[in-house]
Structure formats: C-alpha cells, structure tokens
Amino acid sequence: VACDLHGERLESLTIVELRDKMQLTPLTEVEFGGNTFGDGGIKDFVSMVGKTGMQLVVVDFTANHITDQAADELCRLIDMCHGLSELRIGQNRLAAKGVCA
C-alpha cells in the first residue's frame, strides 16, 4: 500500500497528525517529496515508524530541507526497515559528512 503526499507542503507537526491515519493501513511506500519536513520532521517520522513497527520498502524524502543533522535518523530508519529498497533523499542539504554517517 502506498501513500503519496508529494508536494503537499507538510511540515514537522503534520507528521505527528498523520500517525493515526498511517496506523490504520499497513503502508509499504510513502512519497513525501517536495514538502518541508526538515530535520525535526524526519526525527518525528522515524520515531513514528519505530512505534508502529511499519516495514517500509520505499521512502521518498526528496526536497524536504533535510541537513546533516538528520543523518543519524535516516540511518535508524534503514536499520528498522529491513526490506527498505529505496530511500530517496535528493535535493536536500546533505553534505558528504551526513551521507557518510
């Protein structure tokens, strides 16, 4: 099951609001490209994934104002979702330092 919220202008607080809706259906793909999650939003989302036990296969965070500060959270997401085959993080502010975390 996929959830496409590409370009919906979602912010960090909206992620928490989505939690209840996302728990109703076991999602495997989430498309959040073109939003404004930022580092805090990534942290909130990864926390929610951990609490719900969601096993995502595709996650799109393209163009979400993510910086190196979110690198550890992205690594946590990879560790939690054993079947993750795509993590799209292009068009963000990740430098070599964050990518190598």
KAGI-V185725 format. One line per field, one symbol per residue. psi: psi as a letter, one per 20 degrees, with the letter a starting at -180 (. if undefined). A space follows every 50 residues. Layout:
# KAGI-V185725
psi = ???
This chain:
# KAGI-V185725
psi = pqookpkjlqrghhghhigghhhhpoqippnjqkalgaghhgggghgggg hijpnqhppokpmkkpahhighhhhggghhnhjohpoojrkalprhghhi .
